[in-house]
Every structure is written in C-alpha cells, then in structure tokens.
Amino acid sequence: MMPDPRSLDQLHDELAHWEANEVASFLNKQAERRPQFFTCSGIPLKRVYTAADLADTPLADIGLPGRYPFTRGPYPTMYRSRYWTMRQIAGFGTGEDTNKRFKFLISQGQTGLSTDFDMPTLMGYDSDHPLSEGEVGREGVAVDTLADMETLFDGIDLENISVSMTINPSAWILLAMYIAIAQKRGYDLNRLSGTIQADILKEYMAQKEYIYPIAPSVRLVRDCITYCAKNMKRYNPINISGYHISEAGASPLQEAAFTLANSIVYVEEVLKTGMDVDAFAPRLAFYFVSQGDFFEEIAKFRAARRCYAKIMKNRFGATNPESMRLRFHCQTAAATLTKPQYQINIVRTAMQALSAVLGGCQSLHTNGYDEAFAIPTEDAMRMALRTQQIIAEETNVSSVIDPLGGSYYLETLTNEFEKRIFEILDEIDERGGTIKLIEDGWFQKSIADFAYDTALRKQNGDKPVIGVNKYAMPEERHNIELHPYDLTTAVRQIARTQGVRRRRDSRKVELLLDKLVDVARDESQNIMPVTIDLVREGATMGDVVERLKTVWGTYRENPVF
C-alpha cells in the first residue's frame, strides 16, 4: 500500500497518543473482556488496524479479481456474471432414493449436484459383503455397479448440470462409472462438468478412509488427473480437500497449509509422467470448510488463492494464468452444529455461508439444521438452500467483487495467513516432504494436538458454544422430525447387485480383471481405460478393489500419541 513516509509517521504518533489517552482512560473505567484476543488459529489480534499495518504490502499482492495472484477472486467479474453454484449434497438409500432427492433440490433452485456415498461404497465393499451389514445406504447412497449409477442419475442431463462426487479410496471406479454412463447416453465427455473428490492424502492425515498403501493410492489420483486432462476438458479430476482436515480438528491455518501441501504432491506426481503443468493444472479444484471465525475464514480463502498462485508459478513454472487460479467448493462446518437448541444451527450456517461468499467461493453447500441428528430432511435442505438464495439475491453482497478488500484488518490477516502457510510448507519440505510426514504421523499429531486444545477450551468455557457451554437450556426436549432409514434398502440394493452378477459375461469380466492386474503392475500405464471397460461389463466395485489388493495389499496406520 506504501503510504507517504511522512503520513505514516503521523499515523504512528496519532496511534500512540490514542493509546496513551482515550484507550488508557477508558480502560481505567472498564477493562477489556480478556487480556489478549486471538483468531481461531491462534493468531494474535490487535485492538485496531490502520494503514500502518499495510505499509509493506505490495499493491500487486492484493491485485484485481481474475488477475495473478488472484487474492480478490479467480474470475474478473465473479458473481456479477453468475452466482456461485448452489450445490446441496445428497446421498442415502439406493440410487432411486437419492435420485428423488436430486430432483427435489433441482426443483427448488439448486444449480449443481453433490453426491454422498455410503461407507461400503467409500471403502470398496459390495453391499452383500459381510462388512457392509447395517451400513448399506445409511450414510450415503449405495453404489456397487454401473446399474446403480444409471438409476442415480436417471432423467438428469449430465451435460447441463455439474456433478460432484464425494469419494476418495475408490474414487476412480465411480469416475469410470460416470464416464460409462455418459458414453452410453452418447454424451460428449468434453461437455461434462463437475468433480470427483479423489483426494487420498487427506484421508491418511484426517478422515482415515483408505484401502491401499500411499504410493499406489497416489498413482490412482495421478491416473484420474491425466485421463481427464486428455479426455474431459471441463471436468475437475480431483477436489483437494481441507474440509475433512478441519473436521478432524485442525485449525483454519493447518487446513489451508496441509491442503496446499497435498496439492504439491499431486502436481509432482503428474509431472513425473511428462505431462506439462499447464496441460492439467487448470482443472485442479479445491474444497474448504467455512468455520465460525468470520474474518479469519475470509482471510483464509484469500490467502490460499494467493499462496497457490505463487506455488504454481514459482515452484512449478506454470505460465497459463488458469494454472495458477485456485477455484474452490465450500461447505459450512458440520462440526459446529449442535443438538441443543438445534434451530440456531440455521444462524451458524448463514454466517458461515456469508463468509464463504465474501471469500469468493465457486460453489457452496449449506448444512441442514438437523444434521447433528441424522441425514437432513427435505425441509432442512430447503432451508439451507434458501439461506444461499437470500445471500445471493437479497443482501446485495454479490454486486461488488471482494467487497471487504482493502480492509486494514482483513488485508493484514490475509498477509499473516500467507506468511504462516509458507512457513508450514517450508517446514514440511525440511522434514522430508508430505508423504514421509504422513508415514511419521506428523500431520496426524498436529491435528490431534489442536483438536485436544480446542476441546479443553470448550470444556472450560474459553471457547463459547451457544446452547452447549453458554446460554444452555435445562431439560431440553428435541421435538424434531428426522430423516428415516428405510429398512428395505439393503434388500433392494443387494438384489440389484446379485442380478447384475447373474446377467453379466463372467468370463469377459475375469479376463478384464486379469488385465487390470497387469496394468496395476506397470506404473507407466493409466488404470482408467481398463476400469471403464470393467464397469461397463458389469464388474462390481468389490471385484475391482479386491483384485487390486492382491497386487498392492492394504494400508495400516502406525498410531502416534
């Protein structure tokens, strides 16, 4: 910002005079609420911010929307051209069940689909596997075969609506099914938009949903990225996710830094294939949470964009501005939702959604007020969607790009976040890199330590949780309608899976599984084409996952304390 040195000296003098007079006089009458204030990440906060705090900030680091380093937004017109994609997540029961929820949400004004899958699907087990008992369709939709995906997207034009799929260890198989459906319908793959999450590294750090050891798992991510770069020009082959890192207990700063550390690994892996960075980087996408510390979250999003732009340009030599442009989906924080006084979850979600919008998200999911109890009901999802629509169309915050840009406080916090993110990334490099530190348990311990500290602060009341440790109501009764679990789900799902097995050409499937093993053993090959052939011929997710276990084995974490 570089103000005139003379005016800067005057400002310092004025601040000192204000502290010694007005502030000191007022503190003699009434002390401040605490001796020091901090952001959620532990960044100390001053009493007030002025132009003096931005004296060393280059104007180029703030910049303009759609221009490097993208601090103020990835696109030059942002929401003045189109709102963010309103992408409420859905997933329960069978493909037919979730398809009905999709169509309901579309009828209510949703502009993108987002899919949750049940635990067996996430972990690569078919619905009739013994370990799937009691879990089929309970926390998401069950998908075993291509037939399930066909019913999931029945009557939905995949060329005209973007589809996000939240799945990681078995993500490449779901992507193969999505491609097979598109090919069967005669779609142009280059017109499909959306994303598969596929971010396996954060699973080892935080969410703990993994199948194979780290190296082959990263290879699968690499193959998704390179396949889509060559065949699906509008599709995001990965959604590099800080959300689950945060939900495991990380600070906003750790969320941003660890997510960028993972992105560096993926870029390095793809570059090893000989593909130019500008050939694939424009379609890398991100997924962050929006927590409760309003200004810190906005600063986090702005700083993450700036850091990513500098990483892609300076570390990887990207020359295409689109390769340096961080685009992200955002979800309000499920971990902040409470059962006591559950109606106030609507307020929490609205504030978190507003910070996501002011931070420049490209798509947004707002949580249902009843998600502390179960999968959200239609009423909760309607309310969550209406929250986004009110922000978009009634508050007028979308009429000006980065309306908080230039705030002394916000710009200072953005700068501080950038500095601390790069300090963490430097430490990761000095300690041997992301994969080594996952194996050492460094990330896991860092997250656990912050989570433990947060739990203590909630317990002693230093971190208020309204309705829980502050303004609680005694003997509260929850008179709330919850989303029911259909007890026929497993029976219906297993019947379809077993029917596919009976009708398929088993010899052809077996030959393709043998080919899958050969491809898996040859790291120079891409595993996507044979996987697409397999699902098209009726192979189940379990067929593919179990066969690859014979090549790669499974992963077991070394616990750290």
C-alpha positions as CSV (number, residue, x, y, z in Angstrom):
1,M,0.0,0.0,0.0
2,M,3.1,2.2,0.6
3,P,1.7,5.4,2.2
4,D,3.8,8.5,2.3
5,P,6.5,8.1,5.0
6,R,5.5,11.4,6.5
7,S,1.9,10.5,6.8
8,L,3.0,7.1,8.2
9,D,5.0,8.8,10.9
10,Q,2.0,11.0,11.7
11,L,-0.2,7.9,12.0
12,H,2.2,6.2,14.4
13,D,2.2,9.3,16.5
14,E,-1.6,9.5,16.4
15,L,-1.9,5.8,17.4
16,A,0.5,6.3,20.3
17,H,-1.4,9.4,21.5
18,W,-4.8,7.5,21.2
19,E,-3.4,4.6,23.3
20,A,-2.0,6.8,26.0
21,N,-5.1,8.9,26.3
22,E,-8.5,7.7,25.0
23,V,-7.7,4.0,25.4
24,A,-5.9,4.3,28.8
25,S,-8.7,6.5,30.2
26,F,-11.4,4.1,29.1
27,L,-9.6,1.0,30.4
28,N,-9.4,2.7,33.8
29,K,-13.2,2.6,33.8
30,Q,-13.8,-0.7,32.1
31,A,-11.3,-3.5,31.4
32,E,-11.4,-5.4,28.1
33,R,-13.0,-8.8,28.2
34,R,-9.7,-10.6,28.1
35,P,-6.0,-9.7,28.2
36,Q,-5.4,-10.8,24.7
37,F,-7.5,-11.7,21.7
38,F,-6.8,-14.4,19.1
39,T,-8.2,-15.9,15.9
40,C,-9.4,-19.5,16.0
41,S,-5.9,-20.4,14.6
42,G,-4.2,-18.6,17.5
43,I,-3.1,-15.5,15.6
44,P,-2.9,-12.6,18.0
45,L,-5.3,-9.7,17.2
46,K,-4.6,-6.0,17.7
47,R,-7.1,-3.7,19.2
48,V,-7.4,-1.8,15.8
49,Y,-5.8,-2.0,12.4
50,T,-4.7,1.0,10.3
51,A,-2.9,1.9,7.1
52,A,0.4,1.4,9.1
53,D,-0.3,-2.4,9.2
54,L,-0.3,-2.5,5.4
55,A,2.8,-0.2,4.8
56,D,4.9,-3.1,3.5
57,T,2.1,-4.8,1.5
58,P,2.8,-4.6,-2.3
59,L,-0.3,-3.5,-4.2
60,A,0.4,-6.4,-6.6
61,D,-0.3,-8.9,-3.8
62,I,-3.8,-7.5,-3.4
63,G,-4.3,-7.0,-7.1
64,L,-7.6,-7.3,-9.0
65,P,-10.1,-10.1,-9.5
66,G,-9.2,-12.6,-12.2
67,R,-5.6,-11.4,-12.2
68,Y,-2.5,-13.0,-10.6
69,P,-2.2,-13.7,-7.7
70,F,-6.0,-14.0,-7.5
71,T,-6.3,-12.7,-4.0
72,R,-9.5,-10.9,-4.8
73,G,-11.1,-13.8,-6.7
74,P,-10.3,-16.2,-9.5
75,Y,-12.5,-14.5,-12.1
76,P,-12.7,-10.9,-13.3
77,T,-16.5,-10.5,-12.8
78,M,-17.2,-13.1,-10.2
79,Y,-20.8,-13.1,-9.0
80,R,-21.8,-10.1,-11.2
81,S,-21.8,-12.6,-14.1
82,R,-23.2,-15.7,-12.3
83,Y,-23.8,-16.7,-8.7
84,W,-21.7,-19.5,-7.2
85,T,-23.1,-23.0,-7.8
86,M,-25.6,-23.9,-5.1
87,R,-24.6,-27.5,-4.6
88,Q,-26.5,-29.1,-1.7
89,I,-25.1,-32.6,-1.0
90,A,-27.4,-35.6,-1.1
91,G,-27.0,-39.3,-0.7
92,F,-28.9,-42.1,1.1
93,G,-30.5,-45.4,0.3
94,T,-30.3,-46.7,-3.2
95,G,-29.8,-44.9,-6.5
96,E,-33.6,-44.4,-6.9
97,D,-33.9,-42.9,-3.4
98,T,-31.2,-40.3,-3.9
99,N,-32.4,-39.6,-7.4
100,K,-35.7,-38.4,-6.0
101,R,-33.8,-36.0,-3.6
102,F,-31.7,-34.7,-6.5
103,K,-34.8,-33.9,-8.5
104,F,-36.5,-32.2,-5.4
105,L,-33.4,-30.0,-4.9
106,I,-33.3,-29.1,-8.6
107,S,-37.0,-28.1,-8.4
108,Q,-36.1,-25.8,-5.5
109,G,-33.4,-23.9,-7.5
110,Q,-30.3,-25.9,-6.8
111,T,-27.8,-25.4,-9.6
112,G,-25.4,-28.4,-9.2
113,L,-25.5,-31.9,-7.8
114,S,-23.3,-33.2,-5.0
115,T,-23.3,-36.9,-4.0
116,D,-22.5,-38.6,-0.7
117,F,-21.9,-42.4,-0.8
118,D,-22.4,-44.9,1.9
119,M,-19.5,-46.4,3.9
120,P,-19.3,-49.7,2.0
121,T,-19.0,-47.8,-1.3
122,L,-16.4,-45.5,0.1
123,M,-14.3,-48.4,1.2
124,G,-14.8,-50.6,-1.9
125,Y,-17.1,-53.3,-0.4
126,D,-20.1,-54.5,-2.3
127,S,-23.4,-54.2,-0.5
128,D,-23.6,-58.0,0.1
129,H,-20.1,-58.2,1.7
130,P,-20.3,-59.2,5.4
131,L,-18.6,-56.0,6.5
132,S,-21.4,-54.0,4.8
133,E,-24.1,-55.3,7.0
134,G,-26.0,-52.5,8.7
135,E,-24.3,-49.8,6.7
136,V,-25.9,-50.1,3.2
137,G,-27.4,-46.7,2.2
138,R,-27.2,-45.4,5.7
139,E,-24.8,-42.5,5.5
140,G,-24.9,-42.0,1.7
141,V,-26.1,-43.8,-1.4
142,A,-25.0,-47.3,-2.1
143,V,-23.3,-47.9,-5.5
144,D,-22.0,-51.3,-6.4
145,T,-22.3,-51.4,-10.2
146,L,-23.0,-49.3,-13.2
147,A,-26.7,-50.1,-12.9
148,D,-26.7,-48.2,-9.6
149,M,-25.2,-45.1,-11.2
150,E,-27.7,-45.3,-14.0
151,T,-30.6,-45.2,-11.5
152,L,-28.8,-42.5,-9.5
153,F,-28.7,-40.1,-12.5
154,D,-31.9,-41.3,-14.2
155,G,-33.7,-38.4,-16.0
156,I,-30.8,-35.9,-15.3
157,D,-29.0,-34.3,-18.2
158,L,-25.3,-34.7,-17.2
159,E,-24.2,-32.3,-20.0
160,N,-26.2,-29.5,-18.4
161,I,-25.6,-29.9,-14.7
162,S,-22.3,-30.3,-12.9
163,V,-22.0,-33.3,-10.6
164,S,-19.7,-33.6,-7.6
165,M,-19.0,-37.0,-6.0
166,T,-17.5,-37.1,-2.5
167,I,-15.5,-40.3,-2.5
168,N,-11.8,-41.0,-2.2
169,P,-10.2,-44.5,-1.9
170,S,-12.5,-45.9,-4.6
171,A,-13.0,-42.7,-6.5
172,W,-11.5,-43.8,-9.8
173,I,-14.2,-46.6,-10.1
174,L,-17.0,-44.1,-9.6
175,L,-15.4,-41.9,-12.2
176,A,-15.3,-44.8,-14.5
177,M,-19.0,-45.5,-14.0
178,Y,-19.8,-41.8,-14.6
179,I,-17.9,-41.9,-17.9
180,A,-19.5,-45.2,-18.9
181,I,-23.0,-43.7,-18.4
182,A,-22.0,-40.6,-20.4
183,Q,-20.7,-42.8,-23.2
184,K,-23.8,-45.0,-23.2
185,R,-26.0,-41.9,-23.5
186,G,-23.9,-40.5,-26.3
187,Y,-22.6,-37.5,-24.4
188,D,-19.5,-35.6,-25.4
189,L,-17.1,-36.2,-22.5
190,N,-15.6,-32.7,-23.0
191,R,-19.0,-31.2,-22.1
192,L,-19.3,-32.9,-18.7
193,S,-18.6,-30.7,-15.7
194,G,-18.2,-31.4,-12.0
195,T,-15.6,-33.2,-9.9
196,I,-14.6,-36.4,-8.2
197,Q,-13.0,-35.7,-4.8
198,A,-10.2,-38.4,-5.1
199,D,-8.0,-36.6,-2.5
200,I,-6.5,-39.6,-0.9
201,L,-3.7,-37.9,1.1
202,K,-6.0,-36.1,3.4
203,E,-7.5,-39.5,4.2
204,Y,-4.2,-40.7,5.8
205,M,-4.0,-37.3,7.6
206,A,-7.5,-36.9,8.9
207,Q,-10.6,-38.9,7.7
208,K,-9.0,-42.4,7.7
209,E,-10.9,-43.8,4.7
210,Y,-8.2,-45.6,2.8
211,I,-7.6,-49.0,1.2
212,Y,-4.2,-49.3,-0.4
213,P,-0.7,-48.1,0.7
214,I,0.1,-44.5,-0.1
215,A,2.2,-44.9,-3.2
216,P,-0.4,-46.9,-5.3
217,S,-3.2,-44.7,-4.0
218,V,-1.4,-41.5,-5.2
219,R,-0.9,-43.3,-8.5
220,L,-4.6,-43.7,-8.8
221,V,-5.1,-40.0,-8.3
222,R,-2.4,-39.3,-10.9
223,D,-4.2,-41.6,-13.4
224,C,-7.5,-39.7,-12.8
225,I,-5.9,-36.4,-13.4
226,T,-4.0,-37.4,-16.6
227,Y,-7.0,-39.2,-18.1
228,C,-9.4,-36.3,-17.5
229,A,-6.8,-33.8,-18.8
230,K,-6.7,-35.7,-22.1
231,N,-10.4,-36.7,-22.4
232,M,-12.6,-34.4,-20.2
233,K,-11.6,-30.8,-20.7
234,R,-14.2,-29.2,-18.3
235,Y,-14.1,-31.9,-15.6
236,N,-12.2,-31.5,-12.3
237,P,-10.4,-34.8,-11.7
238,I,-9.7,-34.0,-8.0
239,N,-11.1,-31.8,-5.3
240,I,-8.2,-31.3,-2.9
241,S,-9.9,-31.1,0.4
242,G,-9.3,-29.1,3.5
243,Y,-12.8,-29.7,4.8
244,H,-12.1,-33.1,6.3
245,I,-8.8,-31.9,7.8
246,S,-10.7,-29.3,9.6
247,E,-13.5,-31.6,10.7
248,A,-10.8,-33.9,12.2
249,G,-9.9,-30.9,14.5
250,A,-7.3,-28.9,12.6
251,S,-7.1,-25.1,12.8
252,P,-8.0,-23.0,9.8
253,L,-4.3,-22.3,9.2
254,Q,-3.5,-26.0,9.3
255,E,-6.4,-26.7,7.0
256,A,-5.1,-24.3,4.4
257,A,-1.4,-25.3,4.7
258,F,-1.9,-29.0,4.8
259,T,-4.3,-28.9,1.8
260,L,-1.7,-27.0,-0.3
261,A,1.0,-29.5,0.8
262,N,-1.2,-32.3,-0.6
263,S,-1.7,-30.3,-3.8
264,I,2.1,-30.1,-4.3
265,V,2.4,-33.9,-4.1
266,Y,-0.3,-34.4,-6.8
267,V,1.3,-31.9,-9.1
268,E,4.7,-33.5,-8.7
269,E,3.3,-37.0,-9.4
270,V,1.6,-35.9,-12.6
271,L,4.7,-34.1,-13.8
272,K,6.6,-37.4,-13.5
273,T,4.5,-38.7,-16.4
274,G,6.0,-36.0,-18.6
275,M,2.7,-34.0,-18.9
276,D,3.2,-30.2,-18.9
277,V,1.9,-28.4,-15.8
278,D,-0.3,-26.2,-18.0
279,A,-1.9,-29.2,-19.6
280,F,-3.6,-30.3,-16.3
281,A,-3.3,-27.7,-13.6
282,P,-6.3,-25.6,-14.9
283,R,-8.7,-28.3,-13.8
284,L,-7.4,-28.9,-10.3
285,A,-10.0,-27.9,-7.8
286,F,-10.2,-27.4,-4.0
287,Y,-12.7,-27.9,-1.2
288,F,-12.6,-25.9,2.0
289,V,-14.8,-25.5,5.1
290,S,-16.2,-22.2,6.4
291,Q,-15.9,-22.2,10.2
292,G,-17.2,-19.7,12.7
293,D,-14.4,-17.2,12.9
294,F,-15.9,-14.9,10.3
295,F,-13.0,-12.7,9.2
296,E,-10.3,-15.4,9.6
297,E,-12.3,-17.6,7.2
298,I,-12.4,-14.9,4.6
299,A,-8.7,-14.2,5.0
300,K,-8.0,-18.0,4.7
301,F,-9.7,-18.2,1.4
302,R,-7.9,-15.1,0.0
303,A,-4.5,-16.2,1.3
304,A,-5.0,-19.8,-0.1
305,R,-5.6,-18.3,-3.5
306,R,-2.5,-16.1,-3.3
307,C,-0.3,-18.9,-2.0
308,Y,-1.4,-21.4,-4.6
309,A,-0.8,-18.9,-7.4
310,K,2.7,-18.3,-6.2
311,I,3.4,-22.0,-5.8
312,M,2.2,-22.9,-9.3
313,K,4.2,-20.0,-10.8
314,N,7.4,-20.1,-8.8
315,R,7.7,-23.8,-7.8
316,F,6.3,-25.5,-10.9
317,G,6.8,-22.9,-13.7
318,A,3.2,-22.6,-14.8
319,T,2.7,-19.9,-17.4
320,N,-1.0,-20.2,-18.1
321,P,-2.9,-17.9,-15.6
322,E,-5.6,-20.6,-15.4
323,S,-3.0,-23.0,-13.9
324,M,-2.4,-20.6,-11.0
325,R,-6.1,-19.9,-10.3
326,L,-7.4,-21.7,-7.2
327,R,-11.1,-22.5,-7.5
328,F,-12.9,-24.0,-4.5
329,H,-16.1,-25.5,-3.3
330,C,-17.1,-24.6,0.2
331,Q,-19.2,-26.3,2.9
332,T,-20.4,-24.8,6.1
333,A,-19.0,-26.6,9.2
334,A,-20.8,-29.7,10.2
335,A,-18.7,-29.9,13.3
336,T,-20.2,-26.7,14.7
337,L,-23.8,-27.9,14.6
338,T,-25.3,-28.8,17.9
339,K,-28.3,-30.9,19.1
340,P,-29.1,-28.5,21.9
341,Q,-31.2,-25.6,20.6
342,Y,-30.8,-27.0,17.1
343,Q,-32.7,-24.2,15.4
344,I,-29.8,-21.8,16.0
345,N,-27.8,-24.0,13.6
346,I,-29.6,-22.0,10.9
347,V,-27.9,-18.9,12.2
348,R,-24.5,-20.5,12.3
349,T,-24.8,-21.8,8.8
350,A,-25.9,-18.4,7.4
351,M,-22.9,-16.7,8.9
352,Q,-20.5,-19.3,7.7
353,A,-22.1,-19.2,4.2
354,L,-21.7,-15.5,4.1
355,S,-18.0,-15.7,4.9
356,A,-17.6,-18.3,2.1
357,V,-19.3,-15.9,-0.4
358,L,-17.3,-12.9,0.8
359,G,-14.2,-15.1,0.5
360,G,-15.0,-15.8,-3.2
361,C,-16.2,-19.5,-3.3
362,Q,-17.2,-21.1,-6.6
363,S,-19.7,-23.4,-5.2
364,L,-21.3,-23.8,-1.8
365,H,-23.1,-26.4,0.3
366,T,-25.0,-25.1,3.4
367,N,-25.7,-27.7,6.1
368,G,-29.1,-28.6,7.3
369,Y,-30.2,-27.5,10.8
370,D,-30.8,-31.1,11.7
371,E,-27.5,-32.7,10.6
372,A,-26.4,-33.1,14.3
373,F,-29.0,-35.8,14.5
374,A,-29.1,-37.6,11.1
375,I,-29.1,-37.1,7.3
376,P,-31.0,-33.9,6.7
377,T,-34.7,-33.9,5.9
378,E,-36.2,-32.2,2.8
379,D,-37.3,-29.3,5.0
380,A,-33.8,-28.8,6.4
381,M,-32.3,-28.9,2.9
382,R,-34.9,-26.4,1.6
383,M,-34.0,-24.1,4.4
384,A,-30.3,-24.5,3.8
385,L,-30.8,-23.8,0.1
386,R,-33.0,-20.7,0.8
387,T,-30.1,-19.4,3.0
388,Q,-27.9,-19.3,0.0
389,Q,-30.6,-17.8,-2.2
390,I,-31.2,-15.0,0.3
391,I,-27.5,-14.2,0.5
392,A,-27.3,-14.2,-3.3
393,E,-30.5,-12.2,-4.1
394,E,-31.5,-10.1,-1.1
395,T,-28.3,-9.0,0.7
396,N,-26.6,-7.3,-2.4
397,V,-23.2,-8.6,-1.3
398,S,-22.7,-10.3,-4.7
399,S,-22.9,-7.0,-6.6
400,V,-19.4,-5.9,-5.7
401,I,-16.3,-8.2,-6.1
402,D,-14.4,-8.8,-2.9
403,P,-16.3,-6.0,-1.0
404,L,-14.0,-6.3,2.1
405,G,-10.8,-5.9,0.1
406,G,-8.8,-3.1,1.4
407,S,-9.9,-3.5,4.9
408,Y,-6.9,-2.9,7.1
409,Y,-7.8,-5.9,9.3
410,L,-8.7,-8.3,6.5
411,E,-5.6,-7.5,4.4
412,T,-3.3,-7.8,7.4
413,L,-4.9,-11.1,8.4
414,T,-4.6,-12.3,4.8
415,N,-0.9,-11.4,4.8
416,E,-0.3,-13.1,8.1
417,F,-2.1,-16.3,6.8
418,E,0.1,-16.3,3.7
419,K,3.3,-15.9,5.8
420,R,2.3,-18.7,8.1
421,I,1.2,-21.0,5.3
422,F,4.6,-20.8,3.6
423,E,6.3,-21.3,7.0
424,I,4.5,-24.6,7.4
425,L,5.2,-25.6,3.8
426,D,8.9,-24.9,4.3
427,E,8.9,-27.0,7.5
428,I,7.2,-29.9,5.6
429,D,9.9,-29.7,3.0
430,E,12.7,-29.5,5.5
431,R,11.3,-32.6,7.4
432,G,11.3,-34.7,4.2
433,G,8.0,-34.0,2.5
434,T,4.3,-34.7,2.8
435,I,4.3,-38.4,2.3
436,K,7.2,-39.0,4.8
437,L,5.4,-36.9,7.4
438,I,2.2,-38.8,6.9
439,E,4.1,-42.0,7.5
440,D,5.7,-40.5,10.6
441,G,2.3,-39.3,11.9
442,W,3.4,-35.7,12.0
443,F,0.2,-34.4,10.4
444,Q,-2.0,-36.6,12.5
445,K,-0.3,-35.5,15.7
446,S,-0.5,-31.8,14.7
447,I,-4.3,-32.1,14.1
448,A,-4.9,-34.1,17.2
449,D,-3.0,-31.6,19.4
450,F,-5.0,-28.7,18.1
451,A,-8.3,-30.7,18.5
452,Y,-7.4,-31.5,22.1
453,D,-6.7,-27.9,22.9
454,T,-10.0,-26.8,21.3
455,A,-11.9,-29.5,23.3
456,L,-10.3,-28.2,26.6
457,R,-11.2,-24.6,25.7
458,K,-14.8,-25.6,25.1
459,Q,-14.9,-27.6,28.3
460,N,-13.6,-24.6,30.4
461,G,-15.8,-22.1,28.5
462,D,-13.0,-20.2,27.0
463,K,-14.4,-21.1,23.5
464,P,-18.2,-20.4,23.7
465,V,-20.6,-22.8,22.1
466,I,-24.0,-21.2,22.3
467,G,-26.6,-23.6,23.7
468,V,-24.0,-26.0,25.0
469,N,-21.5,-24.3,27.3
470,K,-23.2,-20.9,27.3
471,Y,-26.9,-20.0,27.4
472,A,-27.8,-23.6,27.8
473,M,-31.4,-24.6,28.5
474,P,-32.1,-27.3,31.1
475,E,-34.0,-30.5,30.3
476,E,-34.4,-29.6,26.7
477,R,-36.6,-31.9,24.6
478,H,-36.0,-32.4,20.9
479,N,-39.3,-32.4,19.1
480,I,-37.8,-32.8,15.6
481,E,-38.7,-34.9,12.6
482,L,-35.7,-36.8,11.4
483,H,-34.9,-38.4,8.1
484,P,-35.9,-42.1,8.4
485,Y,-33.7,-45.0,7.4
486,D,-35.7,-47.4,5.1
487,L,-35.1,-50.9,6.3
488,T,-35.7,-52.3,2.8
489,T,-32.7,-50.5,1.5
490,A,-30.2,-53.4,1.9
491,V,-32.6,-55.9,0.5
492,R,-33.3,-53.8,-2.6
493,Q,-29.7,-52.9,-3.2
494,I,-28.3,-56.5,-2.8
495,A,-31.0,-57.9,-5.1
496,R,-29.9,-55.5,-7.9
497,T,-26.2,-56.3,-7.4
498,Q,-26.7,-60.0,-7.5
499,G,-28.9,-59.6,-10.6
500,V,-26.1,-57.8,-12.4
501,R,-23.7,-60.7,-11.5
502,R,-26.1,-63.3,-12.9
503,R,-26.6,-61.5,-16.2
504,R,-23.0,-60.5,-17.0
505,D,-20.5,-62.4,-19.0
506,S,-18.3,-63.7,-16.2
507,R,-15.5,-64.9,-18.4
508,K,-15.2,-61.5,-20.0
509,V,-15.1,-59.8,-16.6
510,E,-12.5,-62.3,-15.4
511,L,-10.2,-61.6,-18.4
512,L,-10.6,-57.8,-17.8
513,L,-9.7,-58.3,-14.1
514,D,-6.5,-60.1,-15.2
515,K,-5.7,-57.2,-17.5
516,L,-6.4,-54.8,-14.5
517,V,-3.6,-56.6,-12.6
518,D,-1.2,-56.3,-15.5
519,V,-1.9,-52.5,-15.7
520,A,-1.6,-52.1,-12.0
521,R,1.9,-53.7,-12.1
522,D,3.0,-51.4,-14.9
523,E,3.1,-47.9,-13.4
524,S,3.6,-46.3,-16.9
525,Q,0.0,-47.3,-17.8
526,N,-3.2,-45.5,-16.9
527,I,-5.7,-47.6,-15.0
528,M,-8.8,-45.7,-16.1
529,P,-9.4,-47.3,-19.5
530,V,-9.5,-50.9,-18.2
531,T,-11.6,-49.8,-15.2
532,I,-14.1,-48.2,-17.6
533,D,-14.2,-51.5,-19.6
534,L,-14.8,-53.5,-16.4
535,V,-17.7,-51.5,-15.0
536,R,-19.3,-51.5,-18.5
537,E,-19.2,-55.3,-18.5
538,G,-20.9,-55.5,-15.0
539,A,-17.9,-55.7,-12.7
540,T,-18.8,-54.6,-9.2
541,M,-16.8,-52.2,-7.1
542,G,-15.8,-55.1,-4.9
543,D,-14.5,-57.1,-7.8
544,V,-12.1,-54.3,-8.8
545,V,-11.0,-53.4,-5.3
546,E,-10.4,-56.9,-4.1
547,R,-8.4,-57.9,-7.2
548,L,-6.1,-54.9,-6.7
549,K,-5.5,-55.9,-3.1
550,T,-3.6,-59.0,-4.5
551,V,-1.2,-56.6,-6.1
552,W,-0.9,-53.7,-3.7
553,G,-2.1,-55.1,-0.3
554,T,-3.8,-52.8,2.2
555,Y,-2.7,-49.9,4.4
556,R,-2.4,-50.0,8.2
557,E,-1.6,-46.8,10.0
558,N,1.1,-46.5,12.6
559,P,-0.6,-44.8,15.5
560,V,1.1,-41.8,17.1
561,F,0.5,-40.2,20.5
